[in-house]
């Protein structure tokens, strides 16, 4: 892909994170690496690592619903 397209994709992702809606509000850090980060004009892809927190309350709700057939 061309660098311009990768940049558009990265900006779109960061804009969505800035909106802060659930579950994106759990994201703490985003790292870009690989050929794009090295400055390639045509990176093969956009390598991104995301550091996030776990929403334990939501996880417990999903597990509980799964165990009870969806009945809280």
N, C-alpha and C positions, 0 to 999 in steps of 0.2 A: 504494500500500500504506500501511497505517497505520504510524506511527512505531514503535509497540510491536513490530510484526512485523519491521521493519528492524533494530531493536535486538536482537531474538532472533537474527536471522540473523548479525549482527555478532558477538555473543557466542559463537555456535556456531563460527564461523570462528576466532575467537581461541582458544577452548578447544582446537580441533583443532591449531592451531599450537603451543600450549603442550605438547601431548602429544609433539611433536618427532619423530614417526616420519617416515621417509624418504618422499617428498622434502621434506616440510614443514620439516625441520630446516635447509633451505637458505634459508629466508625470514629476512631481516634486519630489515626494516621494513614496516609497513603504514600507509597513509595513507587516511583517509576524507575525501571532499570532496563537493561538490555540494549539493543541496537538503537532504540529511540533515545534513550538517555545518553548514549555515546554520540548522538548527533547525526545518525544515518539519514540520508535524504529519502531513502525508500526502505524503512524498516519492514520486516516481514510481519510483525505484529506489534501490539502494544503491551509490554510486560508491566503489570501492576501488582503490588503486594498491598493488602489492606489489613491494618491492625484494628481490631474491634473488641468491644466488651460483649459479654454474654448476658442476655436478658433472662435471668433465672426464673423470674415470675412467669414469663410467657412459656418458657420451657416446661416448667412444672405443670402449667395449665394444659399444654399439648399432651404431655405424657399422661396426665390424669385422665384427660378425655379419651385418649387411646385405650387406656386400661378399663374404662367403664363404658366403652362403646359410644362415647360422645356425650354421656350424661354427666354433668358437673357434680 
